[in-house]
Amino acid sequence: MLHNRWPLLSIFLLAVTALLAPSCSVGNKTAILWTDRPEFAFYGEYFNTSQSKYKVEIRYFDYPAAQLKNTKAYPDIVVGSWLKSASTRIFFKSLDAYFSSGKLSRSAFYPRLLAMGSIDRTQYLLPVSFNAPALIFARDKGEQLSNPFTIGFDEMKKLGGAYNVESGGVYTRMGFSPLWDDDFLFITATLFNASFREASPLAWDSAALDLAMSFVYDWTHEVNTNIQAEEDFTFKYFFDPPARLAQSGRILFTYMNSDVLFTLAEEGRNSLDFRWIMEQNTIPLTEGAVYLGVPQKGKAPSAAAAFIRWFFLNETQRQLLERSKANHLSESSFGIGGGFSALRPVTEQIFPQFYPGLLGHMPPADFLSPANILPSNWIALKERIILPYLRNRARSINRDNVYSLERRLADWQRINR
């Protein structure tokens, strides 16, 4: 979720001022790092004070992947989302030497995340952080669920329907509606293997997508009477945030990504419980996973290598979590780089010390499934084309009654040439 970044921007600007002060002459001992994650200004400042041999200078861009295509002054490190697209990955050099020299260990990373940064068995990108989708509910409702870690669609439907209360033909309490959150519709499509992926500019499995949205349509009509009943309930009660409605008992479940869940105010989070959304042994990680790459034309390779070795130490990340908490950054940014650390020992052993709600709730590593490689303009495609289509299609029994996704994409491409 993008909104978690913006409270960090003032911190970013202050940190950048501090970072720039000692680097009047940027040479081969100062690495330039581009990022879309404001937390890295804080990390860079800590790196600069932790040793005196090298420095890192942080520069923020909303879309560093796009910036790479329009520069002649290349950075030494790039950290951000959407670095894996075909138009972007050509800028990065191999990172295999970090593993062959023993500076980094492949086994320390979540293997499927690491594999997404590899092309033809060559490692071009290193995973930094990721997030996962969760179903949220009031803590006192936890005993109703069958599994302490995950929940699937069938159980959501069963428990949601049993929770419903009608009075005079109107719902006064509703368990859950898949139409309450567009991102839940997208997660449903993902779990039905709609398989959105980079092409020219985008490809997907149309049959799987149609099955997913028909499933949502049927869910609404089987469990909550019809779309009008859901919309009437939403209009009447959703003046409060969904998490508060779950706490009050007005609804049973709401959808939330991990980066949003773990930046809720602590007093609110303590009254909530959660399960990771899973189907067929798959927890679909959200698309904006953060990766790190080293551009081929960087001018400070030794400084870049020093920062990378430092950053991917378990102890470094523990200290970053500790200092983020002490400086209240953890109130607006979750974990490392806005998510779970891609270093498995950090997420599984260190995160619960800072996020006690993870105790007994750690996402099962074998089920974590990274998103496909997506085009660098994915955010615009998703917000302007895909989510509006899913919203319309999930409310229609027949896909022929909905302006097709193919035509929407073609229209968008024509306008944005």
C-alpha positions, 0 to 999 in steps of 0.5 A: 500500500503506497499510503504508508510511505508518505509520513516517512518523506519528512524523515527522508528529507531530514536524513538526506540533508544529513547524508549530503553534508559529509559528501561534498566530493562524491568519489569512489568511496561514496555510493549513490543509491536510488530508491522508492523506499524512504526508509533507506534514507534512515538506513543510509545514515546509520551505515555512514555512522557505523563505519568511516571507510565508505559512505552512501548517498540516498536519492529518492524517486517515485519510480527509480526503474523508469528513472534508469531509462532516462539518465546518463548519471547512473547510481551505484545501487537501486532499491525498489519495486518493479526492477524485474521488468524486461526494460529495467533488468538490462541495466543491472550486473551479475551479483553471483560473486557475492555468493561465490565469495561467501559474502552472502549465503543463498540459504539465508534468503527465501528461495522463491524470492531469490529465484525471481531475481535470477535470469538464466541462473545468473543472479541480477537482483537481491530480494529485500522485502515482501508483504502478504495478504491477511484476513483480519478479525476481532481477537475473540473470534479466533477460536472459530477458525480451523487453522492457526496460520491460514484461511481459505475461501471455503472457510471464509464463506462458511463462517461469513454466512453463519455470522450474518444477521438480518432484521426486516430483510436488511442485514445488520451484521455481515460476515464478509463480502469479497466486494469490500476491497478491490485488492481482495478481488485481485488476490482472488484472481491471483489464486485462480491463476489469472497469472497477470505478467509482463508482455506487450505490455500485459498478458493473463489467463482469460479463462482463469480470470473469468472463473475467479470473478464468476466465483466472486459473483456466486459467493455474493449471491450464495452467502449475502443474498445479492449485490444490492444487499451488500451495497445497502449494508456497506452504505449504512455501516462503512463510515467507520474503517473496516478494522474498527467494524471488525473490532465492534462486531459489525463484520467478522472479517476484513482484508488487509496487507501485512504492511498495513496491518503492522502499522495500525495503532498498537492499541487497535492491533492488539484487539485484532487477530489474523490469518494469511489467505491461502488456497492450494498451499499458496499464499500469494505475495503482493506485487510490490516486493522490493529488490536491490540491483547494482547498475553496470555503469556505477562508479563506486563498486567498492562502496556499493559492495560494502553497503550491500554486505552490511545491509544483508547481515542479520545483525544489521537488520536487527539493529535497523528494526531496533532503531526504527522502533526507537525513532518511531519509524515503525509506526508508519513503516513495517519491518525492513523496507516496508515489509517482511525481510527477504532474509528468512532468519530475520523474519522468522527469528527477529521480527517476532521480537518487534512484532509480538503478534507474529508469534505463532502466526509466521507465514509458512515459508514453503507456501509463499508465492511471489508475483509474476514479473510485471511491467514497470508501469504496473501500478498505473495498469492495475489502478486504471484498468485491471481493478475497475474491470474486476469491480465491474465483472464481479458484479455481473453474471455474464462477462459479455455484459462488461466492457472487456479487459482486452478492449480497456487495455487497448484503449489505454495504450492508444491514449498513452502512446 
